[in-house]
Amino acid sequence: MTTNNDSGDIVVLGGTGKTGRRLVPALRAAGHRVRPVSRSTGTRFDWADEDTWPAVLDGATALYLVPGPPELAEPFVRQATEAGVRRLVALSGRGMDAYDPDLFPAVAAAERAVRGSGVEWSIIRANNFNQNFDEDYWHAPLRAGRLALPTGGVPEPFVDVRDIADVAAVLLTTEGHHGREYDLSGPRALTFEEAVATIAAAAGREIRFVELTPAEYRSELLAEGLPEDAVTELGLVFEVMRAGHLAEVADGVRRVLGRDPLPFTDYATRAAATGAWS
Ligand SMILES: NC(=O)c1ccc[n+]([C@@H]2O[C@H](COP(=O)([O-])OP(=O)(O)OC[C@H]3O[C@@H](n4cnc5c(N)ncnc54)[C@H](OP(=O)(O)O)[C@@H]3O)[C@@H](O)[C@H]2O)c1
C-alpha cells in the first residue's frame, strides 16, 4: 500500500481524547506530520467557535473526525475540503444500520458529512471502548466498588482504543479504503458482569456489578446530577445493546491490521497496574 499524505498535515480532532491521543503518536511514529486539536491544544479547535476552524485546517490533507455538534458536521467538512483535505476518517458507533441513526445524531451527522464530502472517506464503527472502564463514565463507579447498569445480561465485545488508533492511522495514510465502513470490536463478547469480575481480579479488590432496570438506571443517573440529555443518551446506548445490536464480534481490526484485536484481560491488567481502580 502507498501513502498519499506526504504533502500536508493530518489533523486529529479530539486530539486529547481517548482515541485521538493514541492516534497522534501512531501517526508520528510512521513519519507523518500531525496536528492534534481540541479546546485545550496549542492550535485551538472549538466546534462552537468557527473562528478557530481556518487555522486548524490550514495546510491539512487528511482529517480524523471525532463527532461534534450534528449541525456543524457538514459545514466543517465543507471547509476542510475547501482548505485541501483529501481524505476523511470518521469515528462512529457499531450497529448504525440496525436502528434509527437519529438516536445518535452526532455520529450520524459525521457519517453523512464524510459520505457527502466529495473526497476519499472511510468510517470506523466501534463497539463500546475498554477505556470507558478507566477513563470515562464507568470509572468512578468501579472505584467506588459498584457498577450498576441496565444490560439485560447481553454481552458485548468491548474494543481497545489502541486498536481503533492503529486502524485509524492505516485508513488515514494508505490507499484502498475509500467508501468503506469498518466495524471494530474486541476478540470476544463478555457480559458487564464478566468485565467487572475481570477488572476486580486484576485490581485485587472487591467490585460488584448490579443489574438495573432501565427506569432504575435513569433515576440513579439523574440523582447523581447528570444532565437530562446525557441521561437519555446513556439510556439509548443500553437500549441498543440490550437489543443485541452490539453483541457480535466484528472483523474490522483483522481486515485492516491483519491481526486479532487486543484482549480485554490484557487491558484490565495494564490499567490495574497504573492504579486505575485502586
Ligand atoms: N466511548 C465509546 O465507547 C464510544 C464508542 C463508539 C463511538 N463513540 C463516539 O466517539 C466519539 C468520541 O467519544 P469519546 O468518548 O471517545 O470522547 P473523547 O475523544 O475521549 O473525548 C472528546 C474529545 O473531544 C474534545 N472536545 C470536547 N468538546 C469539544 C469542542 N466543543 N470542540 C472541540 N473539541 C472538543 C475533547 O478535548 P477538549 O476537552 O480538550 O476540547 C476530547 O479530546 C463520540 O461521538 C462517541 O459517540 C464512543
The ligand as an SDF file (V2000), in Angstrom:
LIG
                    3D

 48 52  0  0  0  0  0  0  0  0999 V2000
  -16.7800    5.9390   24.2260 N   0  0  0  0  0  0  0  0  0  0  0  0
  -17.2200    4.9200   23.4930 C   0  0  0  0  0  0  0  0  0  0  0  0
  -17.2870    3.7640   23.9330 O   0  0  0  0  0  0  0  0  0  0  0  0
  -17.6050    5.1520   22.0430 C   0  0  0  0  0  0  0  0  0  0  0  0
  -17.8800    4.0500   21.2160 C   0  0  0  0  0  0  0  0  0  0  0  0
  -18.2100    4.2770   19.8620 C   0  0  0  0  0  0  0  0  0  0  0  0
  -18.2840    5.5990   19.4100 C   0  0  0  0  0  0  0  0  0  0  0  0
  -18.0490    6.6310   20.2550 N   0  0  0  0  0  0  0  0  0  0  0  0
  -18.1600    8.0060   19.7390 C   0  0  0  0  0  0  0  0  0  0  0  0
  -16.8790    8.5820   19.7360 O   0  0  0  0  0  0  0  0  0  0  0  0
  -16.9920    9.9910   19.9070 C   0  0  0  0  0  0  0  0  0  0  0  0
  -15.9580   10.4550   20.9070 C   0  0  0  0  0  0  0  0  0  0  0  0
  -16.2780    9.9130   22.1720 O   0  0  0  0  0  0  0  0  0  0  0  0
  -15.1360    9.5980   23.1920 P   0  0  0  0  0  0  0  0  0  0  0  0
  -15.8060    9.0210   24.3870 O   0  0  0  0  0  0  0  0  0  0  0  0
  -14.0480    8.8030   22.5590 O   0  0  0  0  0  0  0  0  0  0  0  0
  -14.5800   11.0650   23.5370 O   0  0  0  0  0  0  0  0  0  0  0  0
  -13.0670   11.5250   23.6550 P   0  0  0  0  0  0  0  0  0  0  0  0
  -12.4590   11.5790   22.2810 O   0  0  0  0  0  0  0  0  0  0  0  0
  -12.3830   10.6990   24.6830 O   0  0  0  0  0  0  0  0  0  0  0  0
  -13.2160   12.9950   24.2530 O   0  0  0  0  0  0  0  0  0  0  0  0
  -13.7200   14.0660   23.4810 C   0  0  0  0  0  0  0  0  0  0  0  0
  -12.6020   14.8520   22.7580 C   0  0  0  0  0  0  0  0  0  0  0  0
  -13.2100   15.9500   22.0820 O   0  0  0  0  0  0  0  0  0  0  0  0
  -12.6660   17.1760   22.5700 C   0  0  0  0  0  0  0  0  0  0  0  0
  -13.7620   18.1400   22.6420 N   0  0  0  0  0  0  0  0  0  0  0  0
  -14.7880   18.1510   23.5240 C   0  0  0  0  0  0  0  0  0  0  0  0
  -15.5930   19.2050   23.2710 N   0  0  0  0  0  0  0  0  0  0  0  0
  -15.0660   19.8530   22.2000 C   0  0  0  0  0  0  0  0  0  0  0  0
  -15.4420   21.0220   21.4760 C   0  0  0  0  0  0  0  0  0  0  0  0
  -16.5170   21.7600   21.8100 N   0  0  0  0  0  0  0  0  0  0  0  0
  -14.6760   21.3970   20.4280 N   0  0  0  0  0  0  0  0  0  0  0  0
  -13.5760   20.6870   20.0790 C   0  0  0  0  0  0  0  0  0  0  0  0
  -13.1640   19.5740   20.7250 N   0  0  0  0  0  0  0  0  0  0  0  0
  -13.9100   19.1690   21.7880 C   0  0  0  0  0  0  0  0  0  0  0  0
  -12.0500   16.8640   23.9200 C   0  0  0  0  0  0  0  0  0  0  0  0
  -10.9530   17.6890   24.2210 O   0  0  0  0  0  0  0  0  0  0  0  0
  -11.0750   19.1110   24.9760 P   0  0  0  0  0  0  0  0  0  0  0  0
  -11.9030   18.8730   26.2000 O   0  0  0  0  0  0  0  0  0  0  0  0
   -9.6440   19.4650   25.2300 O   0  0  0  0  0  0  0  0  0  0  0  0
  -11.7400   20.0370   23.9960 O   0  0  0  0  0  0  0  0  0  0  0  0
  -11.5610   15.4280   23.6930 C   0  0  0  0  0  0  0  0  0  0  0  0
  -10.3080   15.4490   23.0240 O   0  0  0  0  0  0  0  0  0  0  0  0
  -18.4420   10.2630   20.3010 C   0  0  0  0  0  0  0  0  0  0  0  0
  -19.1120   10.7920   19.1980 O   0  0  0  0  0  0  0  0  0  0  0  0
  -18.9810    8.9000   20.6510 C   0  0  0  0  0  0  0  0  0  0  0  0
  -20.3510    8.7970   20.3420 O   0  0  0  0  0  0  0  0  0  0  0  0
  -17.6870    6.4410   21.5510 C   0  0  0  0  0  0  0  0  0  0  0  0
  1  2  1  0
  2  3  2  0
  2  4  1  0
  4  5  1  0
  4 48  2  0
  5  6  2  0
  6  7  1  0
  7  8  2  0
  8  9  1  0
  8 48  1  0
  9 10  1  0
  9 46  1  0
 10 11  1  0
 11 12  1  0
 11 44  1  0
 12 13  1  0
 13 14  1  0
 14 15  2  0
 14 16  1  0
 14 17  1  0
 17 18  1  0
 18 19  2  0
 18 20  1  0
 18 21  1  0
 21 22  1  0
 22 23  1  0
 23 24  1  0
 23 42  1  0
 24 25  1  0
 25 26  1  0
 25 36  1  0
 26 27  1  0
 26 35  1  0
 27 28  2  0
 28 29  1  0
 29 30  1  0
 29 35  2  0
 30 31  1  0
 30 32  2  0
 32 33  1  0
 33 34  2  0
 34 35  1  0
 36 37  1  0
 36 42  1  0
 37 38  1  0
 38 39  2  0
 38 40  1  0
 38 41  1  0
 42 43  1  0
 44 45  1  0
 44 46  1  0
 46 47  1  0
M  CHG  2   8   1  16  -1
M  END
$$$$
